[in-house]
Amino acid sequence: MEEELKKTASKVRKDIILMSLRAKSAHTGGALSCVEILVSLYFKVMKVFPEDPYNAKRDRLVFSKAHDAKALYAVLCERGFFDRKILEGYEVDGGFLPGHSTRHCAPGVEVSAGSLGHGLPMAAGMAYVGKKDRKSFKVFAVLSDGECDEGSTWEAILFSGHHRLDNLIAIVDYNKLQGFGYIKDILDLEPLKDKWSAFGWEVRDVDGHNIADLIKNLSKVPFKKGKPSVIIAHTIKGFKGVPKHVNQISSQYKPPSEEEAMKVIKNLDRE
């Protein structure tokens, strides 16, 4: 299973690169950094119904780092939520897929997001209602590390701990880069694990590119009854195989050139 999911992750990475190349779009590095997180969730952990995307029994995913939407689109497509032809309409005239994921722009997209710091509050609200209504679904929220600068994120963390929302799971894509620099230089988040823990969450540190570790941990949620769970997923931002765009700010805004795109795809084909 793990080897198959690694192959799936490689396919998703190719789609991200090709979407970026076609649209000359930004945010490629951040889309690539969360691939294994999304593959683990949609192919192994979450209860989903590709043929009936909004089935009431489904687990919900709030993709808060919506500027990296092409990762979400590529995974939904690979999981069978919609036809591959739709991916060709990413950020192009006449297409259906906007740069920031928008509710119902494609089957399986749960929320409109993009204003960073709004995703976890939405997920907390969904989890709170699920608890009140005694529903069995879980709510997962994928956050960027940069939006952990936002006060609204920490309000939601506090709210969720107070209300003991153990049906809520947050995953922080901790690639340590944000819009204009490194996290440690802009607003240092450390000790990040201790901060979430102090707000009443049960925390795990995971290699965000290790599918086996991600599945092992995500399959055990809630980590503790009566507490929301958070995974701090340590990842690397950038175009694998193009060193000048790995762990560099350039991968935030610079789309791959055709030469760079082909180099990344060639490296993925070797895996």
Beta strands, then each sheet from edge to edge (+ up, - down):
strand 1: 60-63
strand 2: 139-144
strand 3: 168-174
strand 4: 177-178
strand 5: 181-182
strand 6: 202-207
strand 7: 229-234
sheet 1: 1+ 2+ 3+ 7+ 6+
sheet 2: 4+ 5-
end
